[in-house]
Amino acid sequence: MSFLDLENKTVLIAGVANKKSVASHIAGVLLDEGAKLILTVKDETHQKQAAKLFPQAETFLCDVEKQEEIESFAEQIKSRGIILNGFVHSLAFANYSRGLVPFHETVREDFLQAVNISCFSLTAMTGALKESFADDASVVTISISTTSMASESYGYMAPIKAALDSSVCFLAKSFSAFSRVRFNAVCAGLLKTSASAGIPGYVDNYLYAEKATLRKESLKTEEVANAAVFLLSSRASGINTQRIVIDAGMSTNYFDREIVQAAMRMD
């Protein structure tokens, strides 16, 4: 038996987009540990992509913007008697088609759509699936390392991730009334993913973040995935309602001498 004891455990992952995504890295680690995977994707195009990446997994259609699809998926899981030992929520979306604007100019429909997909989907899916979770299941959502630093290049997503982080606590409290299901967030620093590449100005921030880490080396997606998989395992049984920050020490190093000197030279 491996240290994590995930062999033959069934884990649901929402958010496998492509091979560079956090969800895909988590899926790869879980398969290495012998876990069984169930994936949910938005549409048939993503279903085909997921099937190519992880032919071992069973993939279901579930557009989280549609409550009826969430309920239909949950009913399929329940009717087949599938017990979920873990759930990875790795869903995020923001409409940057208008480009970045000051926060006070955020468009209502864009903000609410992003809340629905990136935050409320965690509550909607766990609520619908509550009868299919093992009593000691682990739910892990993917968040960001800080929601209180106003990064202009991240637009309006940080407040939405703050709501996601808070939802973790309230869901854990809700579920504690009838189970021991744990809820935690893995809060990642800046990563090189396909999704991040579409955020205006992200590349410059990513390069800055690399210089701000204590090791002067960027955070790797597999490091985030490893932390998520640990939280899914019984070895993390005492960890609940936590934000686990994975940022290679960046949050303690903003006043690094080299960074400060470089900024002064620019002035």
Order of alpha helices (4+ residues) and beta strands (2+ residues): beta-alpha-beta-alpha-beta-alpha-beta-alpha-alpha-beta-alpha-beta-alpha-alpha-alpha-beta-alpha
